[in-house]
């Protein structure tokens, strides 16, 4: 683990022994846009030992309104490369694996190999179901987040859980999420990313009150927050 001093402000929210657990943990983040960029930043600062960062996309000008990793100077740059550089600037003790590719049925199992946890930061419902199928076969839990406008949702799925079927029903044929219609706002993206990062720490440290078999729904317009039991 890196020098203890850099994590002084983590204590006593996280104990020293728990910090050591995080330093030995490996998290794979699938999607490095509005959600994934924020999750990547927060997990690196919290002290996750290994991050696998997956995205086949490059930045375009429409990303500037909300994606933490996007800058005017890196339009056209691969998101995975920008994520690697950002983690290196924030916490050089984190081991970073970058994969500049879109997750599909041919490569996803290799992308998550060795991970203790997978973070779903995708915007495609069909791919979410694919991620769940392959990740559950690998006996790895998932922390999932989604946003639409100024609303968002977060859930935690363990290998034996029904997961997305409880949220979307049998909607595997839907190619895009509602966010493609409603748009996305920066503060909502980072709010939901914060909730995902929080759930990651709970899962890795086996803490109570995680959002397993529950769905947190937040509406920042009305300041309404609800946690629904899914089973």
C-alpha positions as CSV (number, residue, x, y, z in Angstrom):
1,X,0.0,0.0,0.0
2,X,1.1,3.6,-0.7
3,X,2.2,5.7,2.2
4,X,-0.4,5.8,4.9
5,X,-0.4,9.6,5.1
6,X,-2.2,10.0,1.7
7,X,-5.2,8.2,3.1
8,X,-5.3,10.1,6.4
9,X,-8.7,11.7,5.6
10,X,-10.1,8.2,4.8
11,X,-9.7,7.3,8.5
12,X,-11.8,6.5,10.5
13,X,-14.5,6.1,7.9
14,X,-12.3,3.4,6.6
15,X,-10.0,1.6,9.1
16,X,-6.3,0.9,8.3
17,X,-7.1,-2.8,7.9
18,X,-9.9,-2.0,5.5
19,X,-7.6,0.4,3.6
20,X,-5.3,-2.6,3.1
21,X,-8.1,-4.7,1.8
22,X,-8.9,-1.9,-0.8
23,X,-5.2,-1.8,-1.8
24,X,-5.5,-5.6,-2.6
25,X,-8.7,-5.2,-4.5
26,X,-9.2,-5.2,-8.2
27,X,-12.2,-3.4,-9.8
28,X,-13.1,-3.4,-13.5
29,X,-15.0,-0.4,-14.8
30,X,-16.9,-1.0,-18.0
31,X,-17.6,2.3,-19.7
32,X,-15.6,5.5,-19.0
33,X,-18.1,8.2,-19.8
34,X,-20.1,10.4,-17.4
35,X,-20.5,7.6,-14.8
36,X,-17.3,5.6,-15.4
37,X,-15.0,8.7,-15.4
38,X,-16.4,9.7,-12.0
39,X,-16.2,6.2,-10.6
40,X,-12.6,5.9,-11.9
41,X,-11.6,9.1,-10.2
42,X,-13.2,8.3,-6.8
43,X,-11.9,4.7,-6.6
44,X,-8.4,5.8,-7.4
45,X,-8.5,8.5,-4.7
46,X,-9.9,6.0,-2.2
47,X,-7.0,3.6,-2.8
48,X,-8.3,0.7,-4.8
49,X,-5.1,-1.3,-5.7
50,X,-5.9,-2.3,-9.3
51,X,-8.3,-0.8,-11.8
52,X,-9.2,-2.3,-15.2
53,X,-10.6,0.5,-17.4
54,X,-12.6,-0.5,-20.4
55,X,-14.0,1.6,-23.2
56,X,-13.7,1.5,-27.0
57,X,-14.9,5.1,-27.5
58,X,-13.1,8.4,-28.1
59,X,-14.1,11.8,-26.8
60,X,-16.3,14.1,-28.9
61,X,-17.5,17.6,-28.2
62,X,-20.9,16.4,-26.8
63,X,-19.0,14.8,-23.9
64,X,-17.7,18.1,-22.5
65,X,-20.9,19.0,-20.6
66,X,-20.7,16.1,-18.2
67,X,-17.7,13.7,-18.6
68,X,-15.0,14.3,-16.0
69,X,-12.3,12.9,-18.1
70,X,-13.1,14.9,-21.2
71,X,-11.3,18.2,-22.0
72,X,-11.3,20.5,-25.1
73,X,-7.7,19.4,-25.8
74,X,-8.5,15.7,-25.8
75,X,-11.4,15.6,-28.3
76,X,-10.8,12.5,-30.5
77,X,-8.6,10.9,-27.8
78,X,-9.5,7.4,-26.5
79,X,-11.3,7.5,-23.2
80,X,-9.4,4.5,-21.9
81,X,-6.1,6.4,-22.5
82,X,-7.4,9.5,-20.7
83,X,-8.5,7.4,-17.8
84,X,-5.1,5.8,-17.4
85,X,-3.4,9.2,-17.4
86,X,-5.9,10.6,-14.9
87,X,-5.4,7.7,-12.5
88,X,-1.7,8.1,-12.8
89,X,-1.9,11.8,-12.0
90,X,-4.2,11.2,-9.0
91,X,-2.6,8.1,-7.4
92,X,0.4,6.6,-9.1
93,X,0.3,3.6,-6.7
94,X,-2.8,2.2,-8.4
95,X,-2.1,-0.5,-11.0
96,X,-4.0,0.3,-14.1
97,X,-5.0,-2.0,-17.0
98,X,-6.6,-0.3,-19.9
99,X,-8.6,-2.0,-22.7
100,X,-9.6,0.2,-25.6
101,X,-12.4,-1.9,-26.9
102,X,-16.2,-2.2,-26.6
103,X,-17.4,-5.1,-24.4
104,X,-19.1,-7.9,-26.3
105,X,-19.7,-11.6,-26.0
106,X,-16.2,-12.4,-27.5
107,X,-14.0,-10.4,-25.1
108,X,-15.9,-9.5,-21.9
109,X,-14.7,-12.6,-20.0
110,X,-11.1,-11.7,-20.6
111,X,-11.7,-8.0,-19.7
112,X,-12.9,-8.9,-16.2
113,X,-10.4,-11.7,-15.4
114,X,-9.0,-11.4,-12.0
115,X,-11.5,-8.7,-10.9
116,X,-13.2,-8.7,-7.5
117,X,-15.9,-6.4,-8.6
118,X,-17.3,-5.1,-11.9
119,X,-18.8,-1.6,-12.3
120,X,-21.4,-1.2,-15.0
121,X,-21.3,2.3,-16.4
122,X,-22.9,1.5,-19.7
123,X,-25.7,3.3,-21.6
124,X,-27.0,0.3,-23.6
125,X,-29.5,-2.0,-22.0
126,X,-28.7,-5.0,-24.2
127,X,-25.0,-4.8,-23.2
128,X,-26.0,-4.5,-19.5
129,X,-27.7,-7.9,-19.8
130,X,-24.6,-9.3,-21.5
131,X,-22.4,-8.0,-18.8
132,X,-24.6,-9.5,-16.1
133,X,-24.6,-12.9,-17.8
134,X,-20.9,-13.1,-18.2
135,X,-20.0,-11.5,-14.9
136,X,-22.3,-13.8,-13.0
137,X,-20.8,-16.8,-14.6
138,X,-17.4,-15.6,-13.3
139,X,-19.0,-15.3,-9.8
140,X,-18.3,-11.6,-9.6
141,X,-20.7,-8.9,-8.1
142,X,-21.8,-5.9,-10.1
143,X,-22.4,-2.3,-9.1
144,X,-24.7,-0.7,-11.7
145,X,-25.6,2.9,-12.3
146,X,-27.8,4.7,-14.9
147,X,-28.8,8.2,-15.5
148,X,-31.4,10.1,-17.6
149,X,-31.5,13.9,-17.4
150,X,-31.5,14.7,-13.7
151,X,-32.6,11.3,-12.6
152,X,-30.5,8.3,-11.8
153,X,-30.5,4.8,-10.3
154,X,-28.1,2.5,-8.6
155,X,-28.2,-1.2,-7.7
156,X,-25.9,-4.0,-6.6
157,X,-26.1,-7.5,-8.3
158,X,-24.5,-10.6,-6.8
159,X,-23.9,-13.7,-8.9
160,X,-27.0,-15.5,-7.6
161,X,-29.3,-12.5,-8.0
162,X,-31.9,-11.9,-10.8
163,X,-30.5,-8.5,-11.3
164,X,-31.6,-6.6,-14.4
165,X,-34.7,-8.7,-15.1
166,X,-36.1,-7.2,-11.9
167,X,-35.5,-3.7,-13.2
168,X,-36.0,-3.9,-17.0
169,X,-38.1,-7.0,-17.3
170,X,-37.4,-9.0,-20.5
171,X,-36.1,-6.0,-22.4
172,X,-32.9,-7.3,-23.7
173,X,-33.8,-6.2,-27.2
174,X,-33.7,-2.5,-26.2
175,X,-30.4,-1.1,-27.7
176,X,-30.2,2.2,-25.9
177,X,-31.2,3.7,-22.5
178,X,-33.6,6.5,-22.0
179,X,-30.7,8.9,-21.5
180,X,-30.3,9.2,-25.3
181,X,-33.7,11.0,-25.3
182,X,-33.5,13.0,-22.0
183,X,-29.9,13.9,-22.2
184,X,-27.5,13.9,-19.2
185,X,-26.4,16.7,-16.9
186,X,-23.0,16.8,-15.2
187,X,-24.1,17.0,-11.6
188,X,-26.4,14.0,-12.1
189,X,-23.7,11.9,-13.7
190,X,-21.3,12.7,-10.8
191,X,-23.9,12.2,-8.2
192,X,-24.8,8.7,-9.4
193,X,-21.1,7.9,-9.9
194,X,-20.6,8.9,-6.2
195,X,-23.3,6.4,-5.2
196,X,-21.7,3.7,-7.3
197,X,-18.3,4.4,-5.8
198,X,-19.9,4.2,-2.3
199,X,-21.5,0.8,-3.1
200,X,-18.1,-0.5,-4.5
201,X,-16.5,0.2,-1.1
202,X,-19.4,-1.5,0.7
203,X,-19.1,-4.6,-1.4
204,X,-15.4,-4.9,-1.2
205,X,-15.4,-4.4,2.6
206,X,-18.5,-6.6,3.0
207,X,-20.4,-3.8,4.8
208,X,-24.1,-3.8,5.6
209,X,-26.8,-1.7,3.9
210,X,-25.5,-2.2,0.3
211,X,-28.1,-1.9,-2.4
212,X,-28.3,-5.6,-3.2
213,X,-31.7,-6.6,-4.5
214,X,-32.7,-2.9,-4.1
215,X,-32.9,0.0,-6.5
216,X,-32.1,3.5,-5.4
217,X,-33.9,6.0,-7.6
218,X,-33.0,9.7,-7.3
219,X,-34.7,12.7,-8.9
220,X,-32.6,15.8,-8.4
221,X,-35.3,18.0,-9.8
222,X,-37.7,17.3,-7.0
223,X,-35.0,16.2,-4.5
224,X,-36.8,12.8,-4.1
225,X,-34.8,9.7,-3.2
226,X,-36.4,6.3,-2.9
227,X,-35.0,2.8,-2.3
228,X,-37.2,0.1,-3.7
229,X,-37.0,-3.5,-2.7
230,X,-36.7,-5.7,-5.8
231,X,-37.5,-9.0,-4.2
